[in-house]
């Protein structure tokens, strides 16, 4: 389906940032814009899947082949 274009450190950073944002969603239940923490699903998914649609559009590839 999609080519892998996210690799190495980029994947690790995306997973860590995604998990941190999702964790903040649960740690701060009274935050005014709590739902914005759910945006962490995007970097988490792109890090786990190894593909990023925006990278495909721009033509970036951090995955070593």
N, CA, C and O atoms as CSV, one atom per row, in Angstrom:
chain,resi,resn,atom,element,x,y,z
A,1,UNK,N,N,0.832,-1.183,0.000
A,1,UNK,CA,C,0.000,0.000,0.000
A,1,UNK,C,C,0.877,1.247,0.000
A,1,UNK,O,O,0.990,1.916,-1.027
A,2,UNK,N,N,1.495,1.570,1.125
A,2,UNK,CA,C,2.386,2.721,1.196
A,2,UNK,C,C,3.815,2.239,1.338
A,2,UNK,O,O,4.065,1.203,1.954
A,3,UNK,N,N,4.753,2.980,0.776
A,3,UNK,CA,C,6.162,2.668,0.945
A,3,UNK,C,C,6.623,3.169,2.299
A,3,UNK,O,O,6.130,4.182,2.794
A,4,UNK,N,N,7.568,2.459,2.897
A,4,UNK,CA,C,8.157,2.933,4.146
A,4,UNK,C,C,9.030,4.136,3.840
A,4,UNK,O,O,9.953,4.050,3.031
A,5,UNK,N,N,8.740,5.261,4.488
A,5,UNK,CA,C,9.546,6.457,4.290
A,5,UNK,C,C,9.927,7.098,5.623
A,5,UNK,O,O,10.447,8.214,5.647
A,6,UNK,N,N,9.673,6.404,6.725
A,6,UNK,CA,C,10.045,6.885,8.048
A,6,UNK,C,C,10.945,5.822,8.654
A,6,UNK,O,O,10.544,4.666,8.781
A,7,UNK,N,N,12.148,6.203,9.024
A,7,UNK,CA,C,13.052,5.201,9.554
A,7,UNK,C,C,13.886,5.694,10.715
A,7,UNK,O,O,14.006,6.895,10.957
A,8,UNK,N,N,14.455,4.746,11.423
A,8,UNK,CA,C,15.421,5.003,12.482
A,8,UNK,C,C,14.938,5.889,13.604
A,8,UNK,O,O,13.908,5.640,14.229
A,9,UNK,N,N,15.705,6.923,13.840
A,9,UNK,CA,C,15.442,7.837,14.946
A,9,UNK,C,C,14.104,8.547,14.751
A,9,UNK,O,O,13.408,8.831,15.725
A,10,UNK,N,N,13.746,8.829,13.526
A,10,UNK,CA,C,12.475,9.481,13.219
A,10,UNK,C,C,11.300,8.660,13.757
A,10,UNK,O,O,10.365,9.217,14.333
A,11,UNK,N,N,11.347,7.346,13.570
A,11,UNK,CA,C,10.283,6.470,14.076
A,11,UNK,C,C,10.221,6.495,15.589
A,11,UNK,O,O,9.139,6.582,16.169
A,12,UNK,N,N,11.373,6.420,16.227
A,12,UNK,CA,C,11.420,6.407,17.687
A,12,UNK,C,C,10.866,7.704,18.257
A,12,UNK,O,O,10.088,7.684,19.211
A,13,UNK,N,N,11.259,8.823,17.679
A,13,UNK,CA,C,10.776,10.125,18.152
A,13,UNK,C,C,9.258,10.218,17.981
A,13,UNK,O,O,8.563,10.700,18.875
A,14,UNK,N,N,8.745,9.765,16.846
A,14,UNK,CA,C,7.302,9.819,16.607
A,14,UNK,C,C,6.526,8.971,17.620
A,14,UNK,O,O,5.489,9.399,18.125
A,15,UNK,N,N,7.026,7.780,17.912
A,15,UNK,CA,C,6.342,6.910,18.872
A,15,UNK,C,C,6.373,7.533,20.268
A,15,UNK,O,O,5.358,7.534,20.965
A,16,UNK,N,N,7.515,8.056,20.678
A,16,UNK,CA,C,7.640,8.659,22.009
A,16,UNK,C,C,6.736,9.885,22.135
A,16,UNK,O,O,6.035,10.034,23.136
A,17,UNK,N,N,6.745,10.757,21.139
A,17,UNK,CA,C,5.905,11.957,21.182
A,17,UNK,C,C,4.425,11.565,21.166
A,17,UNK,O,O,3.627,12.142,21.904
A,18,UNK,N,N,4.061,10.607,20.346
A,18,UNK,CA,C,2.673,10.162,20.289
A,18,UNK,C,C,2.207,9.588,21.610
A,18,UNK,O,O,1.115,9.914,22.076
A,19,UNK,N,N,3.024,8.735,22.225
A,19,UNK,CA,C,2.662,8.160,23.516
A,19,UNK,C,C,2.585,9.227,24.601
A,19,UNK,O,O,1.710,9.171,25.465
A,20,UNK,N,N,3.497,10.198,24.563
A,20,UNK,CA,C,3.486,11.263,25.563
A,20,UNK,C,C,2.215,12.100,25.461
A,20,UNK,O,O,1.622,12.448,26.482
A,21,UNK,N,N,1.797,12.424,24.258
A,21,UNK,CA,C,0.575,13.212,24.080
A,21,UNK,C,C,-0.663,12.439,24.523
A,21,UNK,O,O,-1.556,13.000,25.158
A,22,UNK,N,N,-0.713,11.165,24.190
A,22,UNK,CA,C,-1.855,10.351,24.609
A,22,UNK,C,C,-1.859,10.178,26.127
A,22,UNK,O,O,-2.924,10.172,26.744
A,23,UNK,N,N,-0.695,10.038,26.725
A,23,UNK,CA,C,-0.594,9.946,28.184
A,23,UNK,C,C,-1.086,11.232,28.844
A,23,UNK,O,O,-1.766,11.185,29.868
A,24,UNK,N,N,-0.747,12.370,28.264
A,24,UNK,CA,C,-1.225,13.656,28.791
A,24,UNK,C,C,-2.743,13.746,28.747
A,24,UNK,O,O,-3.349,14.374,29.615
A,25,UNK,N,N,-3.359,13.131,27.756
A,25,UNK,CA,C,-4.818,13.118,27.662
A,25,UNK,C,C,-5.425,12.494,28.920
A,25,UNK,O,O,-6.442,12.966,29.428
A,26,UNK,N,N,-4.790,11.426,29.416
A,26,UNK,CA,C,-5.316,10.740,30.591
A,26,UNK,C,C,-4.849,11.368,31.906
A,26,UNK,O,O,-5.538,11.262,32.920
A,27,UNK,N,N,-3.693,12.016,31.894
A,27,UNK,CA,C,-3.162,12.611,33.123
A,27,UNK,C,C,-3.792,13.952,33.473
A,27,UNK,O,O,-3.805,14.337,34.643
A,28,UNK,N,N,-4.305,14.659,32.500
A,28,UNK,CA,C,-4.889,15.985,32.731
A,28,UNK,C,C,-6.360,15.998,32.325
A,28,UNK,O,O,-6.714,16.574,31.297
A,29,UNK,N,N,-7.223,15.362,33.132
A,29,UNK,CA,C,-8.637,15.263,32.751
A,29,UNK,C,C,-9.393,16.583,32.818
A,29,UNK,O,O,-10.482,16.694,32.254
A,30,UNK,N,N,-8.839,17.589,33.497
A,30,UNK,CA,C,-9.548,18.865,33.609
A,30,UNK,C,C,-8.987,19.941,32.674
A,30,UNK,O,O,-9.375,21.106,32.762
A,31,UNK,N,N,-8.084,19.554,31.792
A,31,UNK,CA,C,-7.503,20.520,30.861
A,31,UNK,C,C,-8.583,21.067,29.933
A,31,UNK,O,O,-9.478,20.339,29.505
A,32,UNK,N,N,-8.486,22.351,29.630
A,32,UNK,CA,C,-9.512,23.010,28.826
A,32,UNK,C,C,-9.627,22.400,27.422
A,32,UNK,O,O,-10.732,22.127,26.954
A,33,UNK,N,N,-8.523,22.192,26.774
A,33,UNK,CA,C,-8.524,21.632,25.420
A,33,UNK,C,C,-7.907,20.244,25.441
A,33,UNK,O,O,-7.003,19.944,24.660
A,34,UNK,N,N,-8.396,19.407,26.329
A,34,UNK,CA,C,-7.871,18.063,26.548
A,34,UNK,C,C,-7.890,17.233,25.261
A,34,UNK,O,O,-6.977,16.439,25.030
A,35,UNK,N,N,-8.883,17.398,24.449
A,35,UNK,CA,C,-9.030,16.603,23.237
A,35,UNK,C,C,-7.882,16.826,22.254
A,35,UNK,O,O,-7.640,15.983,21.390
A,36,UNK,N,N,-7.173,17.950,22.373
A,36,UNK,CA,C,-6.035,18.201,21.468
A,36,UNK,C,C,-4.895,17.207,21.686
A,36,UNK,O,O,-4.090,16.970,20.784
A,37,UNK,N,N,-4.831,16.628,22.886
A,37,UNK,CA,C,-3.798,15.631,23.149
A,37,UNK,C,C,-3.995,14.385,22.285
A,37,UNK,O,O,-3.049,13.629,22.064
A,38,UNK,N,N,-5.197,14.174,21.806
A,38,UNK,CA,C,-5.466,13.003,20.970
A,38,UNK,C,C,-4.794,13.101,19.607
A,38,UNK,O,O,-4.759,12.124,18.859
A,39,UNK,N,N,-4.265,14.262,19.283
A,39,UNK,CA,C,-3.520,14.394,18.034
A,39,UNK,C,C,-2.264,13.513,18.065
A,39,UNK,O,O,-1.636,13.274,17.034
A,40,UNK,N,N,-1.912,13.036,19.259
A,40,UNK,CA,C,-0.788,12.121,19.406
A,40,UNK,C,C,-0.999,10.796,18.694
A,40,UNK,O,O,-0.047,10.040,18.500
A,41,UNK,N,N,-2.223,10.509,18.305
A,41,UNK,CA,C,-2.496,9.280,17.560
A,41,UNK,C,C,-1.782,9.306,16.211
A,41,UNK,O,O,-1.343,8.266,15.719
A,42,UNK,N,N,-1.667,10.479,15.618
A,42,UNK,CA,C,-1.054,10.589,14.286
A,42,UNK,C,C,0.443,10.243,14.315
A,42,UNK,O,O,0.870,9.375,13.554
A,43,UNK,N,N,1.258,10.894,15.172
A,43,UNK,CA,C,2.670,10.495,15.173
A,43,UNK,C,C,2.873,9.063,15.655
A,43,UNK,O,O,3.802,8.390,15.209
A,44,UNK,N,N,2.021,8.590,16.557
A,44,UNK,CA,C,2.138,7.212,17.015
A,44,UNK,C,C,1.887,6.245,15.863
A,44,UNK,O,O,2.647,5.295,15.672
A,45,UNK,N,N,0.842,6.478,15.108
A,45,UNK,CA,C,0.519,5.594,13.984
A,45,UNK,C,C,1.589,5.643,12.896
A,45,UNK,O,O,1.983,4.603,12.368
A,46,UNK,N,N,2.059,6.837,12.560
A,46,UNK,CA,C,3.071,6.935,11.502
A,46,UNK,C,C,4.391,6.318,11.956
A,46,UNK,O,O,5.126,5.753,11.146
A,47,UNK,N,N,4.689,6.427,13.246
A,47,UNK,CA,C,5.908,5.802,13.756
A,47,UNK,C,C,5.817,4.291,13.762
A,47,UNK,O,O,6.784,3.609,13.420
A,48,UNK,N,N,4.668,3.758,14.145
A,48,UNK,CA,C,4.507,2.309,14.185
A,48,UNK,C,C,4.400,1.701,12.792
A,48,UNK,O,O,4.918,0.611,12.546
A,49,UNK,N,N,3.736,2.393,11.891
A,49,UNK,CA,C,3.563,1.865,10.539
A,49,UNK,C,C,4.780,2.116,9.648
A,49,UNK,O,O,5.006,1.384,8.684
A,50,UNK,N,N,5.558,3.140,9.965
A,50,UNK,CA,C,6.751,3.440,9.183
A,50,UNK,C,C,6.485,4.206,7.905
A,50,UNK,O,O,7.351,4.281,7.033
A,51,UNK,N,N,5.316,4.767,7.785
A,51,UNK,CA,C,4.990,5.536,6.597
A,51,UNK,C,C,4.271,6.823,6.985
A,51,UNK,O,O,3.482,6.844,7.930
A,52,UNK,N,N,4.550,7.893,6.247
A,52,UNK,CA,C,3.956,9.186,6.528
A,52,UNK,C,C,3.461,9.783,5.209
A,52,UNK,O,O,4.228,9.957,4.262
A,53,UNK,N,N,2.172,10.090,5.169
A,53,UNK,CA,C,1.590,10.635,3.942
A,53,UNK,C,C,2.195,11.987,3.582
A,53,UNK,O,O,2.432,12.268,2.408
A,54,UNK,N,N,2.444,12.818,4.578
A,54,UNK,CA,C,3.038,14.132,4.314
A,54,UNK,C,C,4.440,13.990,3.723
A,54,UNK,O,O,4.807,14.729,2.810
A,55,UNK,N,N,5.227,13.039,4.243
A,55,UNK,CA,C,6.547,12.796,3.672
A,55,UNK,C,C,6.425,12.369,2.213
A,55,UNK,O,O,7.243,12.772,1.386
A,56,UNK,N,N,5.422,11.565,1.881
A,56,UNK,CA,C,5.221,11.123,0.498
A,56,UNK,C,C,4.912,12.297,-0.418
A,56,UNK,O,O,5.418,12.372,-1.538
A,57,UNK,N,N,4.078,13.214,0.064
A,57,UNK,CA,C,3.709,14.376,-0.741
A,57,UNK,C,C,4.912,15.279,-0.982
A,57,UNK,O,O,5.131,15.753,-2.097
A,58,UNK,N,N,5.695,15.515,0.081
A,58,UNK,CA,C,6.846,16.414,-0.016
A,58,UNK,C,C,8.030,15.738,-0.695
A,58,UNK,O,O,8.865,16.409,-1.302
A,59,UNK,N,N,8.106,14.418,-0.596
A,59,UNK,CA,C,9.213,13.691,-1.222
A,59,UNK,C,C,10.363,13.409,-0.277
A,59,UNK,O,O,11.495,13.213,-0.721
A,60,UNK,N,N,10.093,13.385,1.019
A,60,UNK,CA,C,11.125,13.109,2.018
A,60,UNK,C,C,11.134,11.613,2.302
A,60,UNK,O,O,10.086,10.967,2.327
A,61,UNK,N,N,12.331,11.073,2.517
A,61,UNK,CA,C,12.468,9.665,2.887
A,61,UNK,C,C,13.616,9.552,3.886
A,61,UNK,O,O,14.772,9.786,3.535
A,62,UNK,N,N,13.297,9.191,5.139
A,62,UNK,CA,C,14.341,9.027,6.158
A,62,UNK,C,C,14.663,7.572,6.397
A,62,UNK,O,O,15.467,7.251,7.272
A,63,UNK,N,N,14.050,6.688,5.636
A,63,UNK,CA,C,14.267,5.254,5.766
A,63,UNK,C,C,15.439,4.848,4.886
A,63,UNK,O,O,15.437,5.093,3.679
A,64,UNK,N,N,16.434,4.228,5.495
A,64,UNK,CA,C,17.598,3.775,4.727
A,64,UNK,C,C,17.254,2.503,3.973
A,64,UNK,O,O,16.612,1.605,4.517
A,65,UNK,N,N,17.673,2.429,2.746
A,65,UNK,CA,C,17.400,1.248,1.912
A,65,UNK,C,C,18.681,0.663,1.433
A,65,UNK,O,O,18.673,-0.337,0.716
